């Protein structure tokens, strides 16, 4: 592919994403960072963990995204009695017109392009494992038969803050499979008035289908081809290394309050999200600024506090700020942790 052809495709990608963003904002009031983060994760080919109190628009965001990209959508409401077969599917006995009985696999709600896993931390660990295994492999195995999940495959999992009653914190190995973790905060007074105007008066917004699944896959492939300078890649490596308390370059706060640092998936998430941000900003290559803007969402769920950190209610985003400074990325990216 020539440079001019690549540039034309990148321009078309930016135009499509801008139309997508405007269409989503017809249904979502505010929450610009959450909308941006979900679009970045979609184009990076990863999955999203949204954390926020009930009623903040997380479900509406997932439904709206499915409508504007013309994708199949399923919602899973997690409860303590939800079983793995309820989400994966199971074999059932079917009777043919000739009276013969056969086993047929009935697909569960995981078989959709966009899957909203609502309140994932209210499901039991066994069901969480089934959900996240399918999410990571993009396939499931039942008995001896494997089933591929549809593409594009995008999981948006929501969770209530972990201090709320009846929640089961995700295990470190499971939460690591989310590309980014985003916070959805309460709206301001003006935004609340607009929400009331939209939801208590008149008709709901009519949403258009902007792109389809094939176009999304093309955009994901195009993002992967975007160049990352070696020095920027090294900054991502340095940042992830600095999240480990036994690393020589770790800040003092990390050594004091962190039990485990980020896995290599954290560096992958930073670089992929930075690629998307660089493309959307119209740059020729990924910059340190793009990396810094992507760092907190990529690392906040991968930095595990020790007992002292939990007891003192240390904010992970603040630790990541120290990590970015130690890695030479200071001042890049806002902190949004509540």
N, C-alpha and C positions, 0 to 999 in steps of 0.2 A: 504494500500500500504506500503510495507516494505521500509526501508531506502535505500537499494541497488536499488530497482526498481525505487524509486523516483530519485535517482542520475543518473541512466541510462537515464531516460526520460529528465532530465535537460541537460545532456550531448548532447542528440540528438537535443534538442531545440537549444542549443548554436551553434551546427554544422549547423543546418538549417538556422539560422539567419545570420551566417557568410557567407554562400553561397548566401543568399538573398542580403546581403549588397554588395558583390562583383558583383553580377549581375546588381544591380541598378547602380553601379558606371560605368558600361559600357556605360550608357546613360547620366549620370549626372557627370559633371566635378566639382570637389570641393564640396562645400556645405555639408561637412561631418557632421556638427552639425545639419543641417536641416534633412538630411537623418536619422541620429541616432534618432533624436527627433520623426520623423514620425514612425519609426519602434517601438520605445518605446511606443508611444501612441496606435499603432495598437495592440501590445501584452497586453497592459493594458486595452484594451476594450473601449477606449475613442475616442474623435474626436480632430481634429487639426485645429487651426487658423494660417495660414501663412501670415505674413505681409512683403511686400517688393515692390519695384518699378516694373513696368511692364518689362517683358523680362528677369527676373532673374531665370527662369527655374522651376517655381512653377507648371505650368501645366504639363510640361514634367515629373516632379517627380511623380505626381499623376497617369499619364498614365503608366509610367514605373512600378510603384508598382502594378497596376492592372494586368499588363501582367505577371509579375513574380510570382504572387500568383494565377494565373488562375481565376480571378474574373471578374464578369460583371462590366462594367464601363459606367457611364453617366457623361456628363459635362453640367452644367447649366451656361450660361453666363448672369449675372445679369445686368439689365438695369432698368431705372426708370419706364418703362411701363410694366415690367414683373408682371404678376398677379399670385396669389396663385394657381389658377387652372392650370396655365402653368407648374408648377412644381409637383403638387400633382396628377393631372389628373382630369377627369370629366366624367360624364355620357353622352353618345351620343345615338342618335336614330339609331338603326340598323334594316335593313329589311331582313327577312328570305327568302329563296327560295319560300316559300309558300305565300309570300306577307304580312306576319305579321310583325308588327313593335314592337321592344322591346328596353328597355333601357339596355345598357351594359356599364360597367365602363372601360374606356381606361386609363391605368396606365401612369402616368407622369414619368419624368426622375429620380424622387426620388427612384424609384424601381430598384435599382442596388446595388451590394455589395459595390462598391466604388463610391462615388458621389463627383465630384469636383464642388464646388460652387464658380465660378470665380468672383472676385470682389464683394463679398457679400455686401459690404457697398455702392454699387451703386444701390441696390434694395431698394424699399420703405419699411418702417417699417412693413407694413402689410404683404408683401411677406417674409421679414426676419422672422417674427413670424411664418409663416407657415413652413418655412424651418427648423427652430430650434425646433419647436414642434415635427415634425416628427423625427428629430435627437435624441431628448431626449426620446421619447416614443417608438421608433422603430416600430411605427404603425401610421396609419392615419385613420381618420373617415370622411367619405363623406356621407352627409345626415344622415341616421341611420345605415349605414353599416361600419364596421371596417375592415381594411386591414392590415395584418402584412407585414412588410418590410423584405427583405431577410437577412439571416445571413451567414457570418459576415456582419455587416453594419458599414461602416467607411466613415465619412464625412471629406473631406479636403476642408476647406473654405479659400479662399485667399482674402486679402483686400489691397487696396492701403493705404499709409500713410494718416492719417485723415486730414491733412492739404490740400490735393489735392481737386481741384474743383469737385463738383458734387457727394460728398460722404455723406452718412447718417450714423453717428456713431451708432453702435449696442447698444441697451439698456443694462444696467447692468445685468438684469435677463437673457437676451439672451446670452450675451458673457460668462456668468458664465457656460454655458453648454459645453463649449469646455474644454477638459481635459488640454490642454496645448496651449500656444501661442508661436510660433517660428518666428524668424526673418530670412529673406533670404537677404543677402547682396550682393553687386556687386563682381564679380570675380576679382582676381589679374591679372597682365599682363600675367604671364605664363599660368594661367588658361584660359584667354581670347584667347591666341594663340591656346591652345588645343581645345577650343570650335570651333574656326574657322577651324582647321584641320578636326574635326569630322563632321562639318555641311556643309562645302563648298567643301570638297574633299572626294571621295570614297563613299561607301555605309553606311547607318545607321547601328548601332550595332544590331546584331541579338540577341534578348533576349530569354532566355529559361524560361519555366515554372518550378519553383522550388518546390512549394507546392501548395495545393489547399485550398478551404475554410474550409473544414472539419479539415484539419491539423491546420489552424489558430485558429479555435475554441478550439481545443485540447490544443494548446499552451497558449491561454488566460486562460483556466481553470487551467492549471498547474501553471501559474504565481500566480493565486489567492491563491493557496495552500502554497506558499512560506512563511516561518515564518518571522515575524517582532518582535524583542524584545520589551518588554513593554517600556523600557527607550527610544528607538528610536521613538516609537509611541508618547510618551510624548513630544519629541522634536518637532515633527510635530504640535502637539496641541499648544505648546508654540509659535512656529513661526507664526501660523495663528492668535493666540490671539494678538500677538505683532503688527499685521497689523492694528488693530483698534485704532483710536486716543484716545478713552476713556478708553483704557486698562491701568492698572497701569504699565505694563511692556513694553509699547510702547516706542520706541525711540523718542527723541525730534523732529527729522525731521518728523516722522509720525504724531505726534500731531500737527505739524505746517502746513503740506502740504496735509494731507490725509482727504478726506471726508468720505469714507466708506472703511472698510477693507474687507478681504476675507471672503467668506461664508465657511461653513463646506466642501463644495466641494473642496476647496483649499487643505485641509488636506488630503482628499481622493485622490486627484490627486498626491500630493507629495508622499504618501505611495505607491500607485499603480505604479507610474513611478520608484520609488526607488526599488520596488520589481523586476521590469524588469531589471534595471541596475545591481542589485546584482546577478540575475541569469546569465546575460550575462558576468559578471566579474568572475563567478565561485565561488562566496562566498557561505557559508553555511547558512547565514541569512543576513538580511538587516542591513547595517551599517549606521552610521551618515554621512559618506561621500556620500553614495548613496542618502540619503535624501537631503543633501546640493546641490548635482549636479542636483537634480530635482526641487529645490525650485523656481528658477526664472521663468522657463517655466510654472510652475503650478500656480504661484501667480501674475505674471506681469499684466495680464488682469483682475485680481480680486481686485487690489488695485486702487481705484478711487480717483484721485486728487481733491482737492478743488480749489477754484478760485485762491488762492495764488500760489498753486503748478503749475497750468496751466500758470499763468502769468509769473512765473519765469522759466518756461520750465524745471521743475524738472524731472529727469529721474527716472522712476519707478524702474528700476533695481538697482539704487543706494540706494533707500529707502529699497528695499528688502535686500540689503547687510547689512544695519543697523539692519533690523529685524533679520537676521540670526545671527548677532553678539549678539543681545539681547537674542536670544533663545539658545545660546551656540553652534551655527553652523558656527561661523565665519571662513572665509577662504575657505568655501566649495562652489565650483561651480563658473564658470566664468561668468562675465557679458557680454552679447552680444547685449544689446540694442543699437540701432543706434541713 
